[in-house]
């Protein structure tokens, strides 16, 4: 039986644009009049979706719409999405910093949140005093806080400044202490927003390790928001993806990351119009077309893990007498650089290439890449001295699929394979 510790039911949050409050006096009186008659808030029927890229037709906007999800005890939930998707609004509602317009949050246990630098801290109080203040807010006794005090101070690395007012701390020091307080005072639910990005790499690694410990060993629940997909993947077990204030995916964290990042890797064919000013180019070169081609010589987004994948580049040379070579880079959905290659034996390094249209292709061998989505970049390099003349990112993308037709190397295993590559290695007795 599931041990649900946090449940969001039909959560929506509406804001009035351009206003400090929820609306004008007449709107507030209108709401009150409907409420005392037992009727629904009339302004719930209007409002645009949370798409910050469009102007909209209403003064009201739905920052969140009908959010539903459950979190089990000991689970680490990653909440991911683009800027403006509604992540911070959702965390504020879960932390009870603000209330939802509709819906409800059901939780079992204390909630500690770290939503922005200095959350819950009083600038005039010392670090030590703020530890006791935060513990009291969480409902802990002075004795309980004192028993954890040394661990908190040691983990934060702020011992020398612990009796200095927090207003004199740097943002990194403030986050260190705030995280240590939230982690060591043992709330049942720990909510962490993007603030860990303020800390240095050593602290981020330390903080992620601590969150893993408290979820796996302490049985506590963590909700984590970050744009660092590597951190999200290493920490979280489950993910939800927000888009324009709505949940568009809820499931395994690897699949959530794939869903979040798939848009930038969704085209296997790019063509730049001849009259386009946006054509990727240099003084002597213009990129015209890029294709991802399968073994049947067709443009394809999806490819079997066994098959070769060909990336074909079509470009125009505008001026002859230039010497260069071609470069290719491959990235996965977490923007990890998987491989790079350049055509070191290209004729373009020592032969005069005539003005006109030319093509070049590179073949990625089958049984090399792991399942997943990938994006490609294209570059031109010069020698004597070596330098990159041109580099265009995210020009095309493709997916590698294990189960494609009747071919598979999985056998009866249906779980997730870890690793960046999946070559077929030779095993010997």
C-alpha positions in Angstrom: 0.0 0.0 0.0 1.3 3.5 -0.9 2.4 5.7 1.9 1.3 9.1 0.5 2.8 12.0 2.5 1.9 14.9 0.1 -1.1 15.2 -2.2 -2.0 18.1 -4.5 -5.6 18.0 -5.7 -6.8 20.3 -8.5 -4.4 23.1 -7.6 -4.9 26.3 -9.6 -3.6 29.8 -9.0 -4.9 32.9 -10.7 -3.2 36.4 -10.7 -4.4 39.7 -11.9 -1.8 41.3 -14.2 -0.5 44.7 -13.4 -1.9 44.8 -9.9 -0.3 44.6 -6.5 -3.3 43.0 -4.9 -5.7 40.4 -6.3 -7.8 43.0 -8.1 -9.7 46.2 -7.8 -12.1 47.1 -5.0 -15.1 46.4 -7.2 -13.7 42.9 -8.0 -13.2 42.1 -4.3 -16.7 43.3 -3.4 -18.1 41.2 -6.3 -16.2 38.1 -5.0 -17.5 38.7 -1.5 -21.1 39.1 -2.8 -20.9 35.8 -4.7 -19.3 34.1 -1.7 -22.0 35.0 0.9 -24.6 33.7 -1.5 -22.7 30.4 -1.8 -21.8 30.9 -5.4 -18.5 30.3 -7.2 -16.0 33.1 -7.6 -17.0 34.7 -11.0 -13.4 35.5 -12.0 -12.5 31.8 -12.1 -14.3 31.6 -15.4 -11.9 34.0 -17.1 -8.2 34.3 -17.6 -5.5 33.2 -20.0 -3.2 30.3 -19.7 0.3 30.9 -18.4 2.1 31.5 -21.7 4.5 34.4 -21.1 5.4 34.5 -24.8 2.0 35.8 -25.9 0.1 39.0 -25.0 -3.2 37.4 -24.1 -6.7 38.9 -24.0 -7.5 39.0 -20.3 -6.2 40.9 -17.3 -6.2 37.6 -15.4 -3.7 34.8 -15.9 -3.6 31.2 -14.6 -0.2 30.7 -13.2 -1.2 27.1 -12.4 -4.2 25.1 -13.7 -5.6 21.8 -12.3 -2.3 20.5 -10.8 -2.7 16.9 -9.5 0.0 14.6 -8.1 1.0 12.5 -5.2 4.3 12.0 -3.4 5.2 9.0 -1.4 7.2 9.0 1.8 11.0 8.8 1.1 10.5 9.8 -2.5 12.6 12.5 -4.2 10.4 14.4 -6.7 12.0 16.6 -9.4 9.8 19.5 -10.6 11.2 20.7 -14.0 10.1 23.1 -16.7 11.1 26.3 -18.5 11.3 29.7 -16.8 7.7 30.9 -16.1 6.2 27.4 -16.2 4.8 27.8 -12.7 7.4 25.9 -10.7 8.1 28.5 -8.0 4.4 29.3 -7.7 3.7 25.6 -7.0 6.4 25.4 -4.4 5.1 28.5 -2.6 1.7 26.9 -2.5 3.1 23.6 -1.2 5.1 25.6 1.4 2.0 27.5 2.4 3.6 30.8 1.6 0.6 31.6 -0.6 -2.8 29.9 -1.0 -4.2 28.3 -4.1 -7.2 29.9 -5.9 -8.8 26.5 -6.2 -7.8 23.1 -4.9 -6.2 21.8 -1.8 -2.9 20.4 -0.5 -2.9 17.5 1.9 0.4 16.8 3.8 1.5 14.6 6.7 4.3 16.1 8.7 6.4 19.2 9.0 7.4 21.0 5.8 10.7 23.0 5.5 11.3 25.0 2.4 14.3 26.8 0.8 12.7 28.9 -1.9 15.1 31.8 -2.4 18.3 33.2 -0.8 17.6 34.2 2.8 14.2 32.5 3.1 13.1 32.6 6.8 16.2 34.4 7.9 16.2 37.7 9.8 19.1 39.9 8.6 19.7 41.6 12.0 20.0 38.3 13.8 23.2 36.2 13.9 23.5 32.8 12.1 23.2 31.0 15.4 20.0 32.9 16.4 18.5 32.2 13.0 19.1 28.5 13.4 17.0 28.6 16.6 14.4 30.9 14.9 13.9 28.4 12.0 13.8 25.5 14.4 11.0 27.1 16.4 9.1 27.9 13.2 9.3 24.1 12.4 7.9 23.4 15.8 11.1 22.0 17.4 12.0 22.6 21.1 15.2 24.5 22.0 16.7 21.2 23.3 16.1 19.5 19.9 17.7 22.4 18.1 20.7 22.5 20.4 21.3 18.8 19.8 21.7 19.4 16.1 23.5 22.8 16.3 27.1 21.6 15.9 26.2 19.4 12.9 24.4 22.4 11.2 27.3 24.7 11.8 29.9 22.2 10.6 27.9 21.3 7.4 27.3 25.0 6.5 31.0 25.9 6.7 30.1 29.2 8.4 31.5 28.5 11.8 33.7 31.6 11.8 30.7 33.9 11.1 28.0 32.0 13.0 27.7 34.9 15.6 27.7 37.6 12.9 24.4 39.1 11.7 23.2 37.3 8.6 22.9 40.6 6.7 26.7 40.5 6.4 26.7 37.1 4.8 27.3 36.6 1.1 24.5 34.9 -0.9 26.5 31.7 -1.0 27.0 31.7 2.8 23.4 32.4 3.4 22.3 29.5 1.2 24.8 27.2 2.9 23.4 28.0 6.3 19.8 27.9 5.2 20.2 24.5 3.6 22.0 23.1 6.6 19.1 24.3 8.9 16.5 22.8 6.6 18.3 19.5 6.2 19.4 18.9 9.8 16.2 20.0 11.6 14.5 16.9 10.2 11.3 18.0 8.5 9.3 15.2 7.0 9.1 17.1 3.7 12.0 19.2 2.4 11.3 21.6 -0.5 14.3 23.1 -2.4 14.0 25.6 -5.2 16.8 26.6 -7.6 18.8 28.4 -4.8 21.5 25.7 -4.6 22.8 27.1 -7.9 24.1 30.1 -5.8 26.5 27.8 -4.0 29.9 26.7 -5.4 30.3 23.2 -7.0 31.7 21.7 -3.8 28.7 22.8 -1.8 26.2 21.7 -4.5 27.8 18.2 -4.5 27.7 18.1 -0.7 24.0 19.3 -0.6 22.9 16.7 -3.2 24.7 14.0 -1.2 22.9 15.1 2.0 19.5 15.1 0.2 20.2 11.6 -1.0 21.0 10.5 2.6 17.9 12.1 4.2 15.6 10.4 1.6 17.2 7.0 1.5 18.2 6.6 5.1 16.0 9.0 6.9 12.8 8.1 4.9 12.1 11.8 4.4 10.6 13.3 1.2 12.3 15.9 -1.0 10.8 18.1 -3.7 13.6 19.6 -5.8 13.5 22.2 -8.5 16.5 22.9 -10.7 17.5 23.6 -14.3 20.6 21.4 -13.8 19.4 18.1 -15.4 22.5 16.2 -14.1 21.7 17.2 -10.5 18.0 16.3 -11.0 18.8 12.9 -12.6 21.3 12.0 -9.9 19.0 13.0 -7.0 15.4 12.4 -8.1 13.5 9.1 -8.5 10.3 10.7 -10.0 9.6 13.8 -12.0 6.8 16.1 -13.1 7.1 18.5 -16.0 5.3 21.8 -16.0 4.5 23.7 -19.1 2.4 27.0 -19.1 1.1 26.2 -15.6 0.0 22.6 -16.4 1.5 19.2 -15.7 2.4 17.7 -19.0 4.2 14.6 -17.6 4.3 12.7 -14.3 6.5 9.6 -14.1 10.0 8.2 -13.9 12.7 10.9 -13.7 14.6 9.8 -16.9 11.4 10.0 -18.9 10.5 13.4 -17.3 13.9 14.8 -18.4 13.4 13.4 -21.9 10.0 15.0 -22.1 11.3 18.4 -20.9 14.2 18.5 -23.3 12.8 16.8 -26.3 11.5 20.0 -28.0 15.0 21.2 -28.9 15.8 17.7 -30.4 12.6 17.1 -32.3 13.6 18.0 -35.8 15.6 15.6 -38.1 15.6 18.0 -41.1 16.5 21.7 -41.2 16.4 23.9 -44.2 17.3 27.6 -44.4 15.6 29.5 -47.1 17.9 31.1 -49.8 16.6 34.5 -48.9 16.9 34.0 -45.1 19.0 36.4 -43.1 19.1 33.8 -40.3 21.2 31.4 -42.3 24.2 30.2 -40.3 27.2 31.6 -42.1 30.7 33.0 -42.2 32.3 35.3 -44.8 32.8 32.5 -47.2 30.3 29.8 -46.1 26.5 29.4 -45.6 24.8 26.4 -44.2 21.7 25.4 -46.3 20.3 22.1 -45.1 20.9 19.4 -42.6 19.3 15.9 -42.5 19.3 12.9 -40.3 19.1 9.8 -42.6 18.4 6.2 -41.7 19.6 3.0 -43.4 16.9 3.3 -46.0 18.3 6.7 -47.1 15.2 8.4 -45.7 15.0 11.4 -43.3 14.0 9.9 -39.9 13.7 11.1 -36.3 13.8 7.6 -34.8 16.6 5.1 -35.4 17.2 1.5 -34.2 20.1 1.2 -31.7 21.6 -1.3 -34.1 21.6 0.9 -37.3 24.1 3.4 -38.6 22.8 7.0 -38.5 24.0 9.5 -41.2 24.0 13.2 -40.7 24.2 15.1 -44.0 25.2 18.7 -44.3 24.6 20.8 -47.4 26.3 24.2 -47.6 27.3 26.8 -50.1 30.9 28.1 -50.6 30.7 31.8 -51.4 34.4 32.5 -52.0 37.0 30.0 -53.3 40.5 29.7 -52.0 39.5 29.1 -48.3 41.0 26.1 -46.5 39.1 24.4 -43.7 37.8 21.1 -42.3 34.4 19.9 -41.0 33.6 19.3 -37.3 30.7 17.5 -35.7 29.5 17.3 -32.0 26.9 15.2 -30.4 25.0 16.0 -27.1 22.4 14.1 -25.1 19.2 15.6 -23.5 21.2 16.6 -20.4 23.5 18.6 -22.7 26.4 16.3 -21.9 28.9 16.3 -24.8 29.0 12.7 -25.9 31.5 12.9 -28.7 33.1 15.1 -31.3 34.8 14.3 -34.6 36.5 16.3 -37.4 37.4 15.3 -40.9 41.2 15.5 -40.6 41.8 14.1 -44.1 39.3 16.4 -45.9 40.3 17.6 -49.3 39.1 21.1 -48.2 42.3 21.3 -46.1 44.6 21.6 -49.1 42.5 21.9 -52.3 40.7 24.9 -53.7 37.0 24.3 -53.3 35.0 26.0 -56.1 32.1 28.4 -55.3 28.8 26.6 -55.2 26.8 23.9 -53.4 28.6 21.1 -51.6 27.6 18.2 -49.3 29.4 16.4 -46.5 28.1 13.6 -44.3 29.2 11.8 -41.1 28.1 8.3 -40.1 27.5 7.4 -36.4 27.9 3.6 -36.2 25.1 1.3 -34.9 25.5 -0.3 -31.5 27.3 2.7 -30.1 24.8 5.2 -28.6 22.5 4.4 -25.6 18.7 4.8 -26.0 17.6 8.5 -25.8 17.4 11.8 -27.6 20.4 13.5 -29.1 21.2 16.9 -30.7 23.9 17.7 -33.2 26.2 20.7 -33.9 28.2 21.5 -37.0 31.6 23.3 -37.1 34.3 24.5 -39.5 37.9 24.6 -38.2 41.0 26.2 -39.6 44.7 25.1 -39.2 47.9 27.1 -38.9 47.0 28.1 -36.3 44.1 25.9 -35.3 40.8 27.7 -34.4 37.1 27.2 -34.8 35.8 29.4 -37.6 32.1 28.5 -37.3 30.0 26.5 -34.8 26.2 26.1 -35.0 24.5 24.3 -32.1 21.2 22.2 -32.0 20.8 22.1 -35.8 19.1 18.7 -35.9 18.2 15.9 -33.5 17.2 12.3 -33.4 16.1 9.5 -31.1 17.8 6.1 -30.6 15.4 3.3 -29.8 16.3 -0.2 -28.7 13.0 -1.9 -29.5 12.6 -1.0 -33.1 10.8 -3.6 -35.3 11.7 -7.1 -34.2 15.3 -6.3 -33.2 16.4 -5.9 -29.6 19.4 -6.6 -27.3 17.3 -6.3 -24.2 16.1 -9.9 -24.1 13.5 -10.2 -21.3 14.8 -7.1 -19.5 12.4 -4.1 -19.7 14.1 -1.7 -17.3 16.4 1.3 -17.8 19.9 0.8 -19.0 22.3 3.3 -17.4 25.3 4.8 -19.2 26.0 7.3 -22.0 26.8 4.7 -24.6 25.7 1.1 -25.3 28.3 -0.6 -27.5 28.1 -4.3 -28.0 31.3 -5.5 -26.3 33.0 -8.9 -26.8 32.8 -11.2 -23.7 35.3 -14.1 -23.5 35.7 -17.0 -21.1 
